[in-house]
Amino acid sequence: EAQRALIGSLMLDPDLVSGELFQSAQSAHFGDPALRHIFEAARDLWTSGKPLDAVTICARAGDEYKELIAQCMTNTPTGMNTPAYIDIMRSEARLDALKREAMAIEDAATEEAAVAAFERMSGILQDTGTIKIVSLADLVSGYIDRMNDPNPPQYMSLGLEKLDKTLCISPGTFVVIGAESSTGKTALALQFAVHLAKSGKRVGFFSLETPEEPLQDRVMSQYQMAGIPMPVSKRKKLSDEDLQKAMLAGIASSEMKGDFILTASTLEDIRAITMQNRYEAIFVDYVQLVDTDGKDRTESVCNTSIGLHRMAQQLGVTVFGLSQVTKPEKGRKVVSKDDLRESKQLTNDGEVILLLTMPTEKDAPPNQRLLIVDKNKDGPKIKTRLSFDPEHMTFDQSLTMDDIRTDGRIARQRQEMDRKAKAKAELIPEEAKNGKTVELDEEL
């Protein structure tokens, strides 16, 4: 009925209907072959710029379709409901396609054939095929409405105050976390993942490198879970207090929506599991270990990056992709987004790129890390110091230096202020130091 109503609407008011119809509908959506033929005839006229009305469409489709076209026109009251008719038709077409693939799974002779049908089902669910066009006036109007909405914006919190103030991570964002080996990128990602799960988000952590027992120890060592030191767990020397903490963490975790996936290895696995469990955020540890087709490692990682970026956009999931980095080139001490290993595509695809590295100063504390926001499409790039507690696998900003913008401007301003303050102190007469009031040059 929706298919017939669309053909009827096109005949009644082609100027009103044609743009919406040919933009959002495809031949495959028409299950009735005769209606599909009429649609294709009308689309051919429209794309070639020829007049579009009942007479020209009948002439293009053929005399044998006149009666069907007349019936469609008679049974359609108005063309104003075209968007609703399109939605109904597309929904029915997707349902039919899903049923066919479900039958293919049931009739599959091999596991490979069943998996292929399941992947096609995933593609059907993801492909909405809707093209949205917004006028400049609507864009401005939408902005004003959003600004007048009293509800605050809902960005994803990572649990580190300075990051949360800098980053505006929304659903569909692809975040890259890069670091050299043994710097702490997995620990940082686990800290983010547990924080998101505690805040009520549905989180999936795809661990392609770390086995289950080390994951248990790392998660339970975090202060936000149980705070049981790693050496205690490794030697199974838990005190009664530690056991009590573990029990309380078990009760709390039952209310959280976090999963650790240890067996997925391909993009198809990650996509299917993400859809099945309706995750709002996923972590892939790490990108270079995802099994993706490619003639070499560079092309494989490139395809993985593109796939994760598309997944974030299509499913509205925030994707955190962990990546190794290579050592900086000679003459450059600090890593940058260009050092992400094996593919520059990660640099292009990531809307946010976080780099975790060791400080370059020789006198820096051994457990200090430098966290660099090297790409931030919706805000500034910053550097901030983190202290790392290896026994509790936790990064903390509470004892760190102030943020330093990448251009060094704030650091230079502080240095200049310190210099002036020191110069001013040196000029204070002895009488003032002894408590007497003296006048100083106001500029100083």
C-alpha positions in Angstrom: 0.0 0.0 0.0 2.9 2.4 0.8 4.5 1.6 -2.6 1.2 2.3 -4.4 0.7 5.5 -2.4 4.1 6.8 -3.4 3.4 6.2 -7.1 0.0 7.9 -6.7 1.6 10.9 -4.8 4.1 11.2 -7.6 1.3 11.4 -10.2 -0.8 13.9 -8.2 2.0 16.3 -7.4 5.3 15.6 -9.0 6.9 19.0 -8.1 6.2 18.4 -4.4 7.1 14.7 -4.3 9.9 14.0 -6.8 12.8 15.5 -4.9 12.0 13.7 -1.6 11.2 10.4 -3.4 14.2 10.1 -5.6 16.5 11.3 -2.9 15.4 8.7 -0.3 13.9 5.7 -2.2 15.6 3.1 -4.3 14.4 0.6 -6.8 15.1 -2.3 -4.4 12.6 -0.9 -1.9 9.7 -1.6 -4.3 8.9 -5.3 -3.8 6.2 -5.2 -6.5 8.0 -5.5 -9.9 5.3 -3.4 -11.7 5.5 -0.5 -9.3 9.3 -0.8 -9.4 9.2 -0.4 -13.2 7.0 2.7 -12.9 9.3 4.2 -10.3 12.4 3.6 -12.5 10.6 5.1 -15.5 9.8 8.3 -13.5 13.3 8.5 -12.1 14.8 8.3 -15.6 12.6 11.2 -16.7 13.5 13.2 -13.6 17.3 12.6 -13.9 17.3 13.6 -17.6 15.5 16.8 -16.8 12.4 16.0 -18.9 8.8 17.0 -17.8 7.4 14.7 -15.1 3.7 14.1 -14.9 1.1 11.3 -15.3 1.2 11.5 -19.1 5.0 11.4 -19.5 5.4 8.7 -16.9 2.8 6.5 -18.6 4.5 7.0 -22.0 7.9 6.0 -20.6 6.6 3.0 -18.6 4.3 1.6 -21.3 0.6 1.4 -22.1 0.2 -1.8 -20.1 0.9 0.2 -16.8 -1.8 2.8 -17.4 -4.5 1.0 -15.4 -2.2 0.4 -12.4 -1.1 4.1 -12.5 -4.7 5.2 -12.5 -5.5 2.9 -9.5 -2.6 4.4 -7.6 -3.8 7.9 -8.3 -7.4 7.1 -7.3 -6.4 5.5 -3.9 -3.9 8.2 -2.9 -5.6 11.2 -1.2 -2.6 13.5 -1.1 1.1 13.8 -1.8 1.7 15.6 1.5 2.3 12.2 3.3 5.2 11.2 1.1 7.9 11.1 3.9 5.7 8.7 5.9 5.1 6.5 2.9 8.8 6.3 2.3 9.5 5.4 5.9 6.9 2.6 5.8 8.2 1.3 2.4 11.9 1.3 3.6 11.0 -0.4 6.8 9.1 -3.2 5.0 12.0 -3.6 2.5 14.5 -4.0 5.4 12.2 -6.5 7.1 12.0 -8.6 3.9 15.7 -8.4 3.4 16.4 -9.5 7.1 14.0 -12.4 6.7 15.8 -13.6 3.6 19.2 -13.5 5.4 17.6 -15.2 8.4 16.5 -18.0 6.1 20.0 -18.1 4.6 21.4 -18.6 8.1 19.0 -21.4 8.8 19.8 -23.1 5.5 23.5 -22.5 5.6 25.6 -25.7 5.0 28.8 -24.2 6.6 29.7 -21.8 9.3 31.3 -19.5 6.8 28.0 -19.2 4.9 26.1 -18.5 8.1 28.6 -15.8 9.2 28.4 -14.2 5.7 24.6 -14.0 6.0 24.8 -12.5 9.5 27.3 -9.8 8.2 24.8 -9.0 5.4 22.1 -8.6 8.1 24.4 -6.2 10.0 24.8 -4.2 6.8 21.1 -4.0 6.3 20.5 -2.7 9.8 23.3 0.0 9.4 22.3 1.2 5.9 19.5 3.7 6.6 20.1 5.2 3.2 18.5 8.5 4.3 20.1 11.7 2.9 19.4 14.7 5.1 19.6 18.2 3.7 19.3 21.2 6.0 18.9 24.8 4.8 21.1 27.5 6.2 18.1 29.1 7.8 17.2 25.8 9.5 20.8 25.4 10.6 20.8 28.8 12.3 17.3 28.1 13.8 18.4 24.8 15.2 21.4 26.4 16.8 19.3 29.0 18.5 16.9 26.3 19.8 19.8 24.3 21.1 21.3 27.3 22.9 17.9 28.1 24.5 17.5 24.6 25.8 18.2 24.8 29.6 19.6 21.3 29.7 23.4 21.2 29.7 25.3 19.4 26.8 25.9 15.7 27.5 29.5 15.1 26.6 31.4 11.9 27.6 33.4 12.3 30.8 36.7 10.4 31.1 37.2 11.1 34.8 40.2 13.5 34.5 39.0 17.0 35.1 41.3 18.8 32.8 40.5 16.5 29.9 36.8 16.8 30.5 37.1 20.6 30.4 39.0 20.4 27.1 37.3 17.6 25.2 33.8 17.6 23.9 33.4 13.8 23.2 29.9 13.0 21.8 28.4 9.8 20.4 30.0 8.9 17.1 33.5 10.2 17.9 36.6 8.3 17.0 39.3 8.8 19.7 42.8 7.5 19.2 45.0 6.9 22.3 48.7 6.5 21.3 51.7 5.5 23.4 55.0 3.6 23.3 55.0 0.1 24.7 54.9 -0.1 28.5 54.0 3.6 28.9 50.5 2.8 30.3 48.0 3.2 27.4 46.1 0.1 28.4 45.9 1.2 32.0 44.7 4.6 31.0 42.1 3.1 28.7 40.9 0.7 31.4 40.6 3.7 33.8 38.5 5.5 31.2 36.4 2.4 30.5 35.6 1.7 34.2 34.7 5.3 34.8 32.3 5.3 31.9 30.7 2.0 33.1 30.3 3.5 36.6 28.6 6.5 35.1 26.0 4.3 33.5 27.3 3.9 29.9 27.2 0.6 28.1 30.9 -0.2 27.5 32.7 -2.9 25.6 36.5 -3.4 26.0 38.0 -5.4 23.2 41.2 -6.8 24.6 43.3 -8.2 21.8 46.5 -8.3 23.8 45.9 -8.7 27.6 44.5 -12.1 28.9 41.7 -12.3 31.4 43.6 -12.8 34.7 45.9 -9.7 34.2 42.8 -7.7 33.3 41.2 -8.8 36.6 44.2 -7.7 38.6 44.4 -4.3 36.8 40.8 -3.5 37.1 40.6 -4.5 40.8 43.7 -2.5 41.6 42.1 0.8 40.5 40.9 3.0 43.3 37.5 3.5 41.6 36.9 -0.3 41.8 38.6 -2.0 44.8 42.0 -0.4 45.2 43.8 -3.7 45.9 47.5 -3.2 45.0 48.7 -5.2 42.0 51.5 -7.1 44.0 48.9 -8.2 46.5 46.7 -9.7 43.8 49.7 -11.3 42.0 50.8 -13.1 45.1 47.2 -13.8 46.3 48.0 -12.3 49.7 44.7 -10.5 50.2 44.0 -9.3 53.8 40.5 -9.4 55.3 40.1 -5.7 54.4 41.1 -6.5 50.8 38.6 -9.3 50.6 35.9 -7.0 51.9 36.9 -4.4 49.2 36.6 -7.1 46.5 33.2 -8.2 47.7 31.9 -4.6 47.7 33.4 -4.2 44.1 31.5 -7.3 43.1 28.2 -5.8 44.3 28.9 -2.5 42.6 30.0 -4.1 39.3 26.7 -6.0 39.1 25.0 -2.6 38.4 27.5 -1.6 35.8 27.2 -2.2 32.0 30.7 -3.1 31.1 32.0 -6.1 29.1 35.5 -7.4 28.3 35.7 -9.2 24.9 38.7 -11.4 24.7 38.0 -13.5 21.5 37.1 -10.9 18.8 39.8 -10.4 16.2 38.2 -8.8 13.1 36.4 -5.6 12.3 33.3 -7.7 11.6 33.5 -9.3 15.0 33.8 -5.9 16.7 30.9 -4.4 14.8 28.6 -7.4 15.3 29.3 -7.6 19.1 28.9 -3.8 19.4 25.5 -3.9 17.7 24.3 -6.9 19.6 25.1 -5.4 23.0 24.2 -1.9 22.1 27.4 -0.4 23.5 27.7 3.3 23.8 31.5 3.3 23.9 34.0 0.7 22.9 37.8 0.4 23.4 40.0 -1.6 20.9 43.3 -2.6 22.5 45.0 -2.2 20.2 44.3 -1.1 16.5 47.4 -2.8 15.0 46.2 -6.2 16.3 42.8 -6.1 14.5 42.7 -8.7 11.7 41.9 -6.7 8.6 42.6 -7.4 4.9 45.4 -5.5 3.2 48.4 -6.2 1.0 50.8 -5.2 3.8 50.7 -4.0 7.4 50.3 -0.3 6.5 47.2 -1.0 4.3 45.7 -3.3 6.9 46.0 -0.7 9.7 44.7 1.9 7.3 41.6 -0.2 6.6 41.1 -0.8 10.3 41.2 2.9 11.0 38.7 3.6 8.3 36.4 0.8 9.5 36.5 2.0 13.1 35.8 5.6 12.1 32.8 4.5 10.0 31.5 2.3 12.8 31.6 5.3 15.1 29.6 7.4 12.7 27.2 4.8 11.5 26.3 3.3 14.9 26.6 6.5 17.0 29.2 4.7 19.2 32.2 6.5 20.7 35.2 4.4 19.6 38.5 4.5 21.5 41.3 3.0 19.4 44.6 2.3 21.1 47.7 2.5 19.0 51.4 2.0 19.4 53.7 4.9 18.3 57.2 4.9 16.9 60.0 6.9 18.5 60.1 10.5 17.3 62.5 11.5 14.5 65.9 12.9 15.4 65.8 16.5 16.6 62.3 16.0 18.1 62.0 14.8 21.7 58.2 14.6 22.2 56.0 12.2 20.2 53.3 13.6 17.9 50.3 12.3 16.1 52.5 11.7 13.1 54.3 8.9 15.1 51.2 6.7 15.3 52.5 3.3 14.1 52.1 1.9 10.5 49.4 4.3 9.2 48.9 8.0 8.8 45.2 7.2 8.3 44.8 7.2 12.1 45.9 10.8 12.1 43.2 11.6 9.5 40.4 9.6 11.0 40.7 10.4 14.7 38.6 13.4 15.8 40.6 13.3 19.1 44.1 12.1 19.4 45.6 11.5 22.9 49.3 10.7 23.3 50.8 9.3 26.5 54.5 9.6 26.8 57.4 9.9 29.3 58.5 13.5 30.2 61.7 14.6 28.5 63.3 16.3 31.5 66.0 14.2 33.2 64.9 15.2 36.7 61.2 14.3 36.1 59.8 11.8 38.6 59.9 8.2 37.4 56.1 7.8 37.6 55.2 11.0 35.9 53.6 10.9 32.4 52.9 13.6 29.8 49.4 13.4 28.3 49.2 15.4 25.0 45.9 16.3 23.3 47.5 16.5 19.9 44.3 16.7 17.9 41.0 18.1 19.0 38.6 19.1 16.3 36.3 20.9 18.7 38.7 22.6 21.0 42.3 23.5 22.0 45.3 21.2 22.1 46.9 20.9 25.5 49.6 19.1 27.4 49.1 18.0 31.0 51.2 16.1 33.5 49.8 12.9 35.1 51.2 11.0 38.1 51.0 7.2 37.6 50.5 4.9 40.6 51.7 1.5 39.2 50.4 -0.5 42.2 46.9 0.7 41.6 47.1 1.2 37.8 45.7 4.7 38.2 46.5 8.0 36.6 45.9 11.1 38.7 46.0 14.9 38.0 45.6 16.0 41.6 49.3 16.4 42.2 50.3 17.5 38.7 51.5 20.7 37.2 49.1 23.1 35.5 48.2 22.6 31.9 50.6 24.0 29.4 49.2 25.0 26.0 51.1 23.6 23.1 52.2 27.0 21.9 53.9 27.7 25.3 52.1 31.0 25.7 50.9 30.4 29.2 54.3 29.1 30.3 56.0 32.2 29.0 53.5 34.4 30.7 54.1 32.7 34.0 57.8 33.0 33.6 57.5 36.7 32.8 55.2 37.2 35.9 57.7 35.4 38.1 60.5 37.5 36.7 58.7 40.8 37.4 57.7 39.6 40.9 61.3 38.8 41.7 62.5 42.1 40.4 59.9 43.9 42.4 60.9 42.1 45.6 64.5 43.0 45.1 63.5 46.7 44.9 61.6 46.8 48.2 63.4 48.9 50.7 64.5 47.5 54.0 61.9 49.7 55.8 59.1 47.9 54.0 60.5 44.6 54.9 60.5 45.7 58.6 56.8 46.5 58.4 56.9 50.2 57.5 54.7 51.6 54.7 56.5 52.9 51.6 55.4 53.9 48.2 56.6 52.0 45.1 56.6 52.7 41.4 53.1 51.6 40.3 54.4 50.2 37.0 56.7 47.9 38.8 
